[in-house]
Amino acid sequence: TAFSKAGRKRAWKDERAYTLIRSMHVAAVMQPWCCWFENVKNLVTLHDGRVWTAVKSMAEGAGFKIKVDLT
């Protein structure tokens, strides 16, 4: 993925990263009672945490509570 080491940690410079944002947009519009997104562990620390901060802010702004499990 755009956020993994294999994806060279390109994040927003990689078009595949926007799949996550598009999926979050659909969830925000549909407002399901539960939503599960799985991504790479690296997402939390990528670019000094700025990528995770942006993703988390979008999800919380849409009314979702965030639970992170890094196991």
N, C-alpha and C positions, 0 to 999 in steps of 0.2 A: 504494500500500500504506500501511499504518499508519505505516511508517517513512520514507516519502519526503516530499519537500517538497510534492508535490502532495497527499499525504495529511495535510498540515499537521503532520507529525511528532508525531502524537498518541500513537504507541507503544502502551503497554498500555491507554490510555484508548479505543482503537479495537478493537472486537471482532475485526476482521480480523487483528490481531496474534497472536491465539491459534491461528490456522492453523499458524503456524510451530512453536509449542509442541506442538500436537497431532501434527504431522508428526514432530517430534523424538521424541515419546513412542512413536509407532509404530516408528520406527527403533530405539529403545532396546529395545523388546520383541522385535522381529524379529531384531535383530543381524545385518544384512546385512554382507557383507565390504566393501562400499563404499556410501557414501551421499552424495548431492550435494544441497546446498541452495543456491539462488541467491536473493539478495535485493539490495536497493538499497545502493549505496555508503555512503549516509548512516547505515546501521545501526551502523557502527563508531564514529561520533562523536556519535550522537544522545544527547541529555541527558548531555553530558560523558562519554560512553563507558559509562555505567551499563547501558544496554540491551544493548550488545555483551558486557559483562562477564557479565551474567545468561545470555545465550544461550550464550556460550562455556562457562561453568561447567556448564550443563545438559548440553551435548554431551560435554564431557570427563568429567563424572560418569557418563555412560552408556558410557564407554569409547572414545569416538571421538577421533581426532587431528584437529586443526583446521588447515586451510590456507586462508589468505586471499589472494585475488588481487583487488586493487582497480583493475585495468586495465580 
